[in-house]
């Protein structure tokens, strides 16, 4: 981005790139949520580690919120200027010419971006802990009925 000297052009390119990445991020988050809740993964995790399963529920919920918030913030940054050419210093820093509402959106995007990385690391750790946990023994009646 720093190779583009015109700040408005830099903003336009940044906003186009952001829109393309959101076209992948939103469906990826949706498929993750659907797989977790309807793909049988959550039920298996509940048998292994109920507390960690609830922790992963919370992490996924916050990650979904961050994903949607990032999409909205990115779109609002682009909408401030004609053709999405909002002047920026870099992909994460506003310039003096950046409209105040776009500068605020960029600050919030830095927060959601950093938060997403922390959430991803936490979800990987929780998932690994769940997978390493042996399933809890089921009662005699539930074993009898499932065979």
Secondary structure, 3 states (H helix, E strand, C coil): CCCCCCHHHHHHHHHHHHHHHHHHHHHHHHHHHHHHHHCCHHHHHHHHCHHHHHHHHHHHHHHHHHHHHHHHHHHHHHHCCHHHCCCECCCCCECCCCCHHHHHHHHHHHHHHHHHHHHHHHHHHHHHHHHHCCCCCCCHHHHHHHC
